[in-house]
Amino acid sequence: MRRRTVTSGGLDEVLDGLAPTPPAAREEAPAPSPARARDREELRTEFDFELPRGYVDDEGQVHRHGSMRLATARDELRPQIDLRVKENPAYLSVVLLSQVITQLGTITDVHAGVVERMYATDVAFLQDFYRRINSEGHTHAAVTCPLCHGSFEVDLSGGRLGES
C-alpha cells in the first residue's frame, strides 16, 4: 500500500484554496443547469411503502409500513442459484423480495418465510413497487379517474389520499 505524505507547504496551498474569497472579489457564477443540479442530488436508495392488507405475524400483530431498498445485480443473480427457485421458478419473486425489503413494521429480519406468509395482494403490490423503483426510479404512477376521466399522478409508496 502506498502512503501519501503532506508537507506543510502543500497543506498551506490547500487551505488557501479553501479560504473564502471576499465579496468584492467574487464573480456571479452562472446558475447550474437543471441536468447538473440533478447530477448533484443524492441517490435515493430506500423507499417506504404501505401494504394494502398487511402482514400478520405469529402474535397476530399486523405490519403494514415498510421500506425497500434498490436492488443490486447480486440481488437479482442470487435467486438464480437458490434450490427453491430451481424447483419452482415462481418462487423467484419471494426470494428477491425477501432480499430487498429492509423493514416491515417492527420486523427487521425479512426472510423468504415472511414473504411466503403475506397475502397475495400484498405480494403483487410489492412486485409492482419493486419494478417501479428499480426500473423507473420513482414511486409515482399516472392514473385516470374512472368517473370524471381526469388524469393525475399518485404516489404508490403508501401515502394516503389528501396527504401531502
N, C-alpha and C positions, 0 to 999 in steps of 0.2 A: 504494500500500500504506500503510495506516495504522499508525503506530508507537505503542506504549504506553510511557509513562514511569512509573516508580515512584518516588515520593518516599520519603524516609526515614521519614516518618510512616506511610505506607501499609505499608511494609516491617515496621515495628515491630508494627503490628496483626496482620499475617500471622504473624510469628514468635511473638507472644503466643498466637495461636490454636493454633499447632502445639506449644507447650510442654506437656510432660506435666503433668497435674494431680496433686497429692499424693494418696496413697492414701485419706486420710480424706475428701477432698472427692469422690472418685469414687462414683458410684452403680452398683449392679449393673445392667448392661444386660441386657435380656431376650435369650435366645438367638435367633439369626436363624432364621426359618422355613426348612424344607428347600428351598422354592422359591427363596428369596432366596439361600441358600448355593449352589444350583445356578447361579443367575444370575452369581455372582461367580467361578465356576470358569472357568479358561481354556478357550477353544475349542480343541479338538484338531483340527488341520488336516492332519496327516500320519499315516499308518498303515503299519506294517510288515506284510509278508506273506512267505510261503514258498511257492514254486511246487511243485505236485505232482511235476512231472518236471524242470523246469529248462530254461533257455535255454542252448544250446550255441553259443558264439561261433566266429569263424573259426579261432582257435587250438585249438579243441577243449575249452576250459575251460567247465565247467558253472556257471551262475549261477542260484541258487535263491532267495536272500534279496533282498528289495527293499522299496521304500516307494512309496506312492501318496498324493498329496495330494487334498484335497477339490476337486471341480470347481467352476469359476465359470460364470456364464452365458456368458461369452465362449468358454470351453472347449466348451460344448455347441452354440454357434452357429457357431463357426469351421468345423467339418467340413461344414456345410451348403453352403458356397461352394467347397469343395475339389472339383476336377475329377474326382479319382479316386472320390469319393463320388457325384458326379452320374452318372458312368458305371456305377457298381456300388454301390447303396445298402448292400450288405452290408459294404463297406469302412469304413463309418461307425465301427464299434467299434474298428477298427485305428487310425484317426486319433485317435479320442477317447482310447483307452488310451495312445497314444504321448505325448499332451499331459499326462496326469496322473501317469504313472509317473515319479518323480523319480530313482530309482536302481534298478539291477538288478545285484546283486553289485558288481563294480568298475566297471560301466558307468554313467556319469552322464549321457551323451547318449543317451537312449532316444528313438528316432525310429520312424517307421512301418515302416521296413525291419527293425528289430529285432523288432517285434511280428509282422510277417509271417512271420518265420522261427521263431516259437515253435510248440510242439506245440499241437494243438487243445485238449487237456485243460487246458493252462496258460492259453490264451486264454479258455476257458469259465470257469475259476476266476477270472481277473481281471475278467471281465464281471460275475460274481456279486459279487465283492468290491467292485467299483465301485458296483454297485447298493446294496449293504448300507451302505457308508459314506456315500453321498450321499443316500440316501432315509431310511434308518433311523438313521444317526448312530453306529452301533457295528458291531463285527465278530463279535458273538455270534449263535449260531443255536440254536434249540431242536431237539433230536433225540430219537429214540426208539430204544432198543436193539432190534435185531431178535430177539434171543434171549430176554431177560427182559422186554421191553416196558416197561422203566423209562425215564422221561423225564429228560433232563438238558440242560445247556447247554454248548456248546463254543465256543471262540474260533477263528474262521477265519483269524486273522492269522498263523498259522504255528506257533504253539506246539505242541509235541509232547505226546501224552497222558502224564499223570503229572507234567508240569512245572507249576510254579506261577509 
